[in-house]
Amino acid sequence: MAEEFWRWTESRWTSPEVDWKDAKIITAGVDVGSVSSQAVVMCDGELYCYASMRTGSDSPDSSRNVMNWALQETGLELAKIKYVIGTGYGRVNVPFASRAITEIACHARGANFMYGNSVRTVLDMGGQDCKAIRCDDKGKVVQFLMNDKCAAGTGRGMEVFADLLNVPINKIGELSLDVPEEPPPVSSTCVVFAKSEASALLRQGWPKNKVVAAYCSAMANRVVTLLERIGVEKDFAITGGIAKNIGIVKRIADKLGIKPLKCDIDTQIAGAIGGALFGKALIEKGKA
């Protein structure tokens, strides 16, 4: 079978330190995105388990599959989870969700949990759009801007390039930094035209690392423009799958002159974390 270079690593995790049987409030967030889906379970506000996998063609099935995988071998059943928030592109199609909340609100709340309450600007780089979010010390959204005109500056665009160049998507970022000097960015803002432009550069004899660098630079430029429109206030954090691409992150940091915060939690689960935390807050306020 031919190698699928676009295929990023799916993952699941269970905390060795948290026992759901001791928890008073168990909540979950399910983030069904256009490219990936995540399910997070939290026990009394602590991260207990999560799963992250490819979104299929059916949002309800994707939400069930990712939740089932998150709960696998934990002994915890969906029926014991008191409140489930659906978020993301397919948030209204999570059949077992108690409520749906926008991914903008959930990513801001999730970033607050992951990076700390000093975060004031969050960049969510998703599968088919990017969002620049300003938030307060509680993770509440103050202002946001969204770029969803094309997939060229998103995870889906990166998948297209990985396949075009026959480079595993997990290695794209590192490869893009392996250039003697930064090439001019590709000019196209559409992923289809950017792919054609990259193909032309390859025919001209450009090596793969230079082509990848040109594309990563273009992505960073578009994201920085979005951030500058909303105004970047420290501290700054990045969520979403593209936050794992060191080539994009470094170029954004260099162009802004601000280093994004780092954390040990998977950046792709920020939205689902936010959803689970919203569920806990609703229960505590008696609004569930």
N, C-alpha and C positions, 0 to 999 in steps of 0.2 A: 504493500500500500504506500502511495506517495506521502511524503512527510507534509504535514499541515503546519507550515511555518507561522501562521497567524494564531495558532492555538496556544493561549496563555494557560498558566498553571491553575487549575481549580484546587480548592483547599477546604479543609474543615479542621476544627480545633475544639477541644473541651478542656476547661480549666481543671488542673489537678488539685486545686485548693478550695474550690467552691462546691458545696453539696446542696443540690436543689431541694433535698428533703428537709433541710433546715430553714429554708426561705419562707418568709411571710408573704411576699409579693413576687410572683414570677410573671414577667412580661416579655413580649417579643416584638421585634420589628422585622418586617419583610420588605426588602427593597427590590422591586422588579424593574430593572432597567432595560434599555433597548438592546444591550449587548450582554450584560451579566446580571445575575440575581443573587442577593444575599439574604440570609436569615440569621438573626442574632437573638439569643435568649439571655435575659439578665435576671439575676436573683437578688432582690433587694437593692437594685441599682449596680450590682457587680456583674461584670462580664462572665457568663457561664460557658456558653458554647456558640459557635457560629459555623456557617458553611457559605462558600462562594462558588458559583458555578455558571456555566453558560446559559443565557436565556434561550429557551426554545421558541417555537413558532406559536405557542399557546401560553398566554400569561397565567391563567389559573393553574395549568399543569406545572409551569415553571415555579410558581410559588409553593405548590405542594411538594415538588421534588426537592427544592432547596431546604424547606423546613424539615422534611423527613430525613434528609442527609445530616442536618445539624443535630437532630435528636438521636441519630443512630448510636446504639450501644450506651446511651445515657440512662435508660430506664424511665426517662421522663416522657409523658404522653402529652400530645397537644391539648387534650381536655383539661389538663392540670395548669395550663398557662392562663392566667386570669384575664389578660388583655393583650390583643395583638393589633399593632398599627401597620397598615399597608402604606408604602410610599414608593416613589419612583414613577417611571413612565407608565407602568401597569398597575398603579396603586389601587385603582377602583376594581381591579379584576383579581384581587386576593380573596377567594371565597370564604376563608375562615377569619378574616380581619374584623375587628370590632369597629374600626374607624380608619379613614384614609387621611393622611396629612402630606402636604407637598414635600418633595425632596429638598427644596431650598431650606425650609424650616428644619427638616431633619438633619441635613448636613451641617448646618450651623450648630445645632444642639450636639450632634455627634462630635464635631471638631472641638467643642468646648470640653467634652468629656475626655477626648483622646489627648489633646494638647495642653489643656489647662484653661482657666478662665481669663488668662491674659490675651487670648486670641481675639483680635478685632477684625481681621480680614481673612476670609476663607475663599480659596479657589477650588471649585469642584470641577475636575476634568473627567467627564463621563464618556460614555460610549458614542453618543451622537450630539452632545452639546457641552458647552462650558458655562459655568456660572460664577460670577464674582459677587461675593456676599460680605456685607458689613454687619457685624453683630456686637452685642453688648457683653458684659461680663457673665451673664447667665446663658449665653448662647442664643439670645433672641435676635431675630433678623431686624436690622435697622434700615437697610437698603440693599438692593441687589440689581445686577444687570446680567443678561443672558445672551449668549451667542449661539443660536441654533439654526443659522442659515445653511450650513453645510457641515458634513462630517470631516472635512479636511483637518480641522484642528482638534480632533477627538480620538478616542480609542479605536473607533471603527476605521478611521483613516490610517492609523498605525497598523492595523491588521492588514489592510490592503497593501501597504508598503512592504510589510514583512513577506507576504506572498510574492510580490513582484520581484523582490531582491533575493528570495530564497534564504532569508536570514531569520532564525527563530526570534519571535517577538520579544522574548525576555532578554535578548542580547542586543537589541536595536540601540538602546540608549548608550551602552558602553562603546559600541562600534562607532557611534556618531561623534564621540569625543576623541577617537583615534585618528585625528587629522593634523597635519603640520600647521595649517592655518584655516580659519573659518571661511568656507565658501559663501558666495552670495546666496540668500535663501531662494527657494523656488517661488515664483511670483503668483501662481494660481491659488485662489482661495477655495476652489471646488476640488474635491478629492479625485473626480474623474479627470479633470484637466491637469491636476498635480501629478497624477499617475502617468499621463501622457508626456508631461514635461520631464519627469524622471526617466522614463523610457528613452526619450531623446538624448538625455545626458549620458545614459549608459552606452548608447550607440556611438556617441562622440568619444567614448573612451574613458569617461569618468569612472573611478573605482567605486565600489559599493559604499565604502565608508564616507566618501565625499558626498555622494548622493544622499545618504541618510542624514549627514550633517546639514545639508542644504534644506532638507524637509523639516528636521527638528528645529532648525533656526526659524523657519517660516512659522511653524506652530507656536514657538515661543513669542515671536513678534506679535502674532494675532492675540495671544492671551494677555501679553503685557499691555497692549492697546486697550483691551477690555478693562483690565485692572486700573489703568491710569484714568479711565473715564469715571470710575467710581471713587477713585482715590484710595491708595493703599495706606492703611494705618497699622502700625505694629501692635501686637504681634501678628505674624502672617503664617498661615498654614495651608497646605494643599491636601485635598481629599480626592478619592476616585482612583481608577486604575492607572491613569497616566502619571500619578504621583510616584509610581514605581520606576519610571523611566528617567534614569539619571541624566541623560542627554537633554531632555526637556527641562527638568528641574534646575539643573545648573545654569542653563541659558536664561531661564526666567529670573533666577537669582542675580545673575550678572547684569542683566538689563535693568532690573529694578534697583540694584544695589542693596537688596535686603535678602538675607538668608531665611528660607522658610524653616519653621520649627520641625523637629524630628520626634517620632515616637515609635514604640515597639509594636503598636497595634496595626493590623492590616488596613491600609488606607481605603480599600474598597468597601469596607463594612461601616463606614462613617454614617451613612444614611440610615442603615438598619439599626445601628446603635441609638441614633437620635430617636427613631421610632419607638424602640423599647423604653427609652427614658420618658418620652411623652406619655406612654401607656402608664408607667408608674406614677407620674405626676397627676394624671387624670383620676387614677384610683384614690390617691391620697387626698385629692381635693373633693372627692365624692361625686365626680362628674362622669365616672365610668358607667 
